[in-house]
Amino acid sequence: MTARRSRRRSAAYAALALGLAGSLALTGCNSHSSKKSKKSSSSSSKSKKRKIIGGGAAAAGAGAGAASRKPTYCTTGTSADFKFTTRTNPSHVIVKYHNSKSRSCYLYNSPMLYFGTAKQPLGYFEGPPSFGDSQRIEVPARGDAYASIPTTNAADKGSKQKLVKIGFMNASEPTQRGLSTTVNFSQYASLPSVGKTAKVGDWYLSDKLAEIKTNTGH
């Protein structure tokens, strides 16, 4: 073999070795880049899952908040939630209930009123409720409801009263729901006069409508 041929073969071997080294380096680089890509993809997926889970929890919390604001039965509360006003032409007594709660509540049919030492409540001007035939109103938060008691004749007007126990009615029958509240009229400028034969109308969201329903409007 001549010296020239030997030099050519050595140069070819060197070029081959350099090519192989470059190929291996490129393969390692691609492998490293692929691993980084997989890690990045996995991290992004976990992040999305966390966002979805967090969003679900927030939605559940909002749902619970909405449920807590749904109307419930009104409660008799304290004597400060009630006011009795005597009106004339024609003679009648207006019962006012104030919902002091921060959410609305339901009142059914008529108030149950026990004046003095009465064991039975006043009768119902619009008739006792029956199953599936109930008057219901939704009293707004911090809102008011009214009922009217006609006292146009001597028997219905009766005598002046010193106190009354007030109960709220169940949805479909004339039975009391929960506890009653006692209102003492000693702080009133004039005592309301209500007789045993008087009858009270249903609850309404305005005193005018309560009067119209019991024929006591001005």
Phi, psi and omega in degrees: 000136182278162181297322181296314180298320181297321180292321178297317181294320179296320179294323179295316178300319181295318179295321179296316181296320180295320179297316179298319181297319179295322180295317179296321180295319179295320178298317180297321180294315179298320180296318180295318179296322179296319179297319179297320180298318180296318180297317180297318179297317180296319180295318179297320179297317179296320180298317179296320179298318180297321180295319179296315180297315179299318179297321179296319179295320179295318179296319179297320179296319179295321178297318179296321179296318179296320179298323182290342180266001179293143180298148176231183173299141171290150176247151185293339174061229182245169180297336180293343180279356183236148176214135179247126182234129178273130178235157183239171176055068356275167182290129175196166179241130178263130174258125180243130175245132178250123177278101184277001181279166182270008174219159184288163181212163182259137169243138181245135172055234186251160169290150176259112188244122178246096181279140178061236182256017182302138177268340179243147180286166174303156175290176185248118183300321183264012178088150179292146180290154175234165184302128179079003181227069185244142171274126179226135174233153176253113182273121181297159173303132183063017180262180185234158174224155186224150172220150183242139177243105178294133177228051188278346176237168187300320182293320180287328180284323174056230182235169180292140183255148180257335178203164178212142172259136184240129176234157176257146186270152173290170188296317190232016179204151183282059176237151185281140176254122177073199184275160176259161178242138179261129175251122178263127184272009183298335180272355181281146177294324176220136183284139176289144178253116181221126180267171183292336183271356181295156179229143182255142178278178180287168175286142174219164183275356175220147179292329180297316179292321177300321179290318179300317183292339180247015178059035180241015180287154180279000000 
